[in-house]
Amino acid sequence: MSKVKTAEPEGFPEFWQVWSPHRRHTDGRGDARNTYRKHILMGALPEDIIDGAKGFFRFMAEKDKPYVPLAASWLNKEAYSDWCEQERAYHQRLAEREQTNVVQMTRAALPDNHFSKRWEAMQAAKKEAM
């Protein structure tokens, strides 16, 4: 007799893709899926849970990595509601830093010698040929 495959709720594959590389060997996809579904039905947003998991692992201290909780336990604590805010704030800071660090650079002038004059003449000839 074979078991019927349970349909996964919206966003669960993305959540599991984030959680799976860090999970303990006793962590089960079935328990995680059922708990995830329960939280979605209670009104949690899939984006919050996924961003929360990303933030949880991004900011986890190296010494704590052996003690990752089971996915179902982590979901039941509703820890995703705190971690999703931290993850989004992190991405906001990155976006702001990226916008402020962009400086348009101008090309440096070539020195006035015969090599640069030959270079400029070659470049002008290429433009005319096109």
C-alpha positions in Angstrom: 0.0 0.0 0.0 1.4 3.4 -0.9 0.7 6.7 0.8 -1.0 9.5 -1.1 1.4 12.4 -1.5 0.1 15.4 0.5 -0.1 18.7 -1.4 2.3 21.3 -0.2 0.9 24.7 0.8 1.9 27.9 -1.0 5.5 28.8 -0.3 6.4 25.6 1.5 8.9 24.4 -1.1 10.8 27.8 -0.8 10.7 27.5 3.0 12.1 24.0 2.9 14.8 25.0 0.4 16.0 27.6 2.9 15.6 25.3 6.0 16.8 22.0 4.5 20.6 22.7 4.2 20.7 23.5 8.0 18.3 21.0 9.4 19.1 18.2 11.8 18.9 14.6 10.6 15.8 14.1 12.8 13.9 17.0 11.2 11.1 15.8 9.0 9.5 17.4 6.0 6.1 16.1 6.9 6.0 17.6 10.4 7.3 20.9 9.0 4.7 20.9 6.2 1.8 20.3 8.6 3.0 23.0 11.0 3.6 25.4 8.1 0.1 24.7 6.8 -1.4 25.3 10.3 0.3 28.7 10.5 -0.8 29.7 7.0 -4.4 28.8 7.9 -4.0 30.9 11.1 -3.1 34.0 8.9 0.7 33.9 8.6 2.0 35.1 5.3 4.3 32.7 3.4 6.7 35.6 2.7 7.1 36.3 6.4 7.9 32.6 7.1 10.4 32.4 4.2 12.1 35.7 5.0 12.1 34.7 8.7 13.9 31.5 8.0 16.5 33.3 5.8 17.1 35.9 8.5 17.3 33.2 11.2 20.2 31.4 9.4 21.8 34.6 8.2 22.3 36.0 11.7 22.8 32.7 13.5 26.1 32.7 15.5 28.6 30.0 14.3 28.6 28.4 17.8 24.8 27.9 17.6 24.7 26.1 14.3 24.8 22.6 15.8 21.7 23.5 17.8 19.2 24.3 15.0 15.7 23.6 16.3 13.3 21.3 14.4 11.4 23.3 11.7 8.0 22.5 13.4 9.3 23.8 16.7 10.7 26.9 15.2 7.4 27.6 13.4 5.3 27.0 16.5 7.3 29.6 18.4 6.3 32.1 15.6 10.0 33.1 15.5 9.5 34.0 11.9 7.6 37.2 12.8 10.8 38.6 14.4 13.3 37.3 12.0 11.4 38.5 8.9 11.7 42.1 10.0 15.4 41.8 10.6 15.9 40.1 7.2 14.0 42.9 5.4 15.8 45.6 7.3 19.1 43.9 6.2 18.1 44.0 2.6 16.9 47.6 3.0 20.4 48.6 4.3 22.0 46.8 1.4 19.9 48.6 -1.1 20.6 52.0 0.5 24.3 51.3 0.6 24.3 50.3 -3.0 22.5 53.5 -4.1 24.9 55.8 -2.1 28.1 54.1 -3.1 27.6 54.5 -6.9 29.9 57.2 -8.3 30.1 57.9 -12.0 33.7 57.8 -13.0 35.1 59.7 -15.9 37.8 58.4 -18.1 41.3 59.7 -17.3 43.0 61.9 -19.9 45.8 60.3 -21.8 49.2 61.7 -21.4 50.4 64.0 -24.1 53.0 61.8 -25.9 53.3 60.0 -29.2 51.9 56.7 -28.0 48.6 58.3 -26.9 48.3 60.2 -30.2 48.7 57.0 -32.1 46.1 55.4 -29.9 43.6 58.2 -30.4 44.2 58.0 -34.2 43.6 54.3 -34.2 40.3 54.8 -32.2 39.2 57.5 -34.6 39.9 55.3 -37.6 37.9 52.4 -36.1 34.9 54.8 -35.6 35.1 56.0 -39.2 35.2 52.4 -40.4 32.0 51.6 -38.7 
